[in-house]
Amino acid sequence: MRVAAALRDAAITGLVAAGLFLPLVALRTDVSPSGALFIRTRWSDAAILIALAVVGRFALVLWLGRKIPVASTESAWWEEPLRRAGKFFTPVLLLVAVALPWLPGTGRYELDLGILVLTYVMLGWGLNIVVGLAGLLDLGYVAFYAVGAYSYALLAQYFGLSFWLCLPLAGILAAFWGVLLGFPVLRLRGDYLAIVTLAFGEIIRVVLINWASFTGGPNGIGGIPRPSFFGLPFSMGGEAGSFAHTFGLEPSPLHRVVFLYYLILGLALLTNWVSIRLRRQPLGRAWEALREDETACRALGINITTTKLTAFALGAMFAGVAGSFFATRQGFISPESFTFIESAIILAIVVLGGMGSQIGIALAALIMIGGFEVFRGLEEWRMLVFGIAMVVIMVLRPRGLVSSRTPTVALGERRAISGALVGEGRG
Amino acid sequence: MSQAAILSVEAVTMRFGGLTAVNAVSFAAERGAITAIIGPNGAGKTTLFNCITGFYRPSEGAITLHHEGRDTALHRLAGHKIARAGVARTFQNIRLFQGMTALENLLVAQHNRLMAATGFGIGAVLGLSRYPAAERDAIDRARHWLEMTALLDRADDPAGSLPYGAQRRLEIARAMCTEPALLCLDEPAAGLNPRESEALSALLRSIRDGGCSLLLIEHDMSVVMGISDRIVVLDHGAKIADAAPAVIRADARVIAAYLGEGDEE
């Protein structure tokens, strides 16, 4: 029985392998010494690879049996300990984040990586309001990130406004764009909403590229003012009035990096705090109810349009704030930084973390952004390894690392709700 | 229409393309009474319901709610404003927020009142408002309706995990948490066993005695005949009878169209 099954499985594997290796390995165009192109065939190499795949699969099935990985939306084994340890785990994670600049072995590279991860944590938490709580699939989230970045860069360039003034302004402008986009499109649902938001993301990028007289076009905007420590510049000279001089420190380029690190940590925590508070408020509950059942919401007198708009605007606002932070950190921005792949990464963080889960998203950002850096040693295999890891996680945990939902209010004890019951939203 | 009416439906017609689902139906639902709409499948009951609760806009006719000394033209209101005017509904295929607990479901139903207390979100985030008191009130109201529907011990369970009958009751509790003047129930007894139907009848009577008027669509004749004060019968989109249960039971047209010869009771 098992041998027959293994043989059949091996045959299928052989077919798939042949389909892959024949065009990819067996046929190869090469340049002949005379400079002409010719097709070099490598049948034996392909045959060896296919044989390896067939034998490997045969042995694997014979040995292990056909164990198919089962997708699960139930609480995973790590969720309950994680939740129980939540009182312990979250503060420890936070403590590590706060103490990172002072830990031994933390250099410029680690801090830069920390800043990058925290930027994505903030973006993930922001998008979580839209996708995770309100259930609106937004594929153009990076547009608001771009609006925030360009708001600061342009306000600084044309009006010389300071970073601290521009930070809230960028958030407000991004929220405004969120409302502007949201108003006409929020009557759309599911796939249609996704396509329109995707298009919006591209429109913003294309406008930034083509409106060269205003935005600098593809050349971007350089020389964006760096942030000051509440008015004290981080200058290398150590002159009077600089950060280093005021606090009697040796001038060091690390000061600014540490400051940026704490700044983004603070902004990310602000995003987290606002989302957690709102989730326990009527507005947050209405978002979740909207994700569960829009029709029922309407029957209960909830204004669907404004409720969706608040989610959209708030998500956009945090992206805008993160964008202006990005601009001041880089000192240079161009439309290159705001491509669709950024939206996709942020969405992947939210989905991987488990829609609606704050800690899940933080972990997912750490894995996605941090993990990507860790795999740097694998060079061109990095994308492959990363892709495989994503596929495996999504096969096993289609609802993300933390799929269960914690009730916002309870008469007795708060018990986690299995992800199987929780709606994913249809836009 | 009479002063005692809570809802008057006047010559409401609903067309979908060439199909006339509801044809010039008029009736009045009395204040503090249970009015039932019955009829064979496809008679236009749910369509009429959807017109009253704002899910459809009637092609012709007027629907007026007489509440708190004001007449509200429901056929002109946007969907979510109808609930604010005092009309709550339940659905034929239950529509609960499955991934939220029973208690959360009931709090979402009180969204508008709570939202006003939070200063529209901003005050509540900063912790500066009357919100905590408002939420305590909301939880007390939810607790009251959970008690009424015998769901208090399931308050912290996700709605989707409740048994079918409990989900039906929870939907009624959720609708009642909006503090409606008129509660519209679309087949509340569908899928319930006889004991549950009886409990439902008792619940509906107690809601009526609490001062809320009811309008229900139902196929379960033991429920309809047992609790209704008045019955409206629809067939092929038109009203064929409108009278007290005893009269309806004897009406030849109703028997021919719907009840049938072999009496169900």
Interface residues (C-beta under 8 A of the other chain):
Chain A: V274 R277 L278 Q281 P282 L283 R285 A286 E288 A289 E292 D293 T295 A296 C297 R298 A299 L300 G301 I302 N303 I304 T310 R405 P407 T408 V409 A410 L411 G412 E413 R414 R415 I417 S418 L421 V422 G423
Chain B: T53 G54 F55 G79 H80 K81 I82 A83 R84 A88 R89 F91 R95 L96 F97 Q98 G99 M100 T101 L103 E104 L107 V108 A109 Q110 H111 N112 L114 M115 T118 G121 A124 V125 Y131 E135 I139 R143 L152 A155 D156 D157 P158 G160 S161 R174 A175 T178
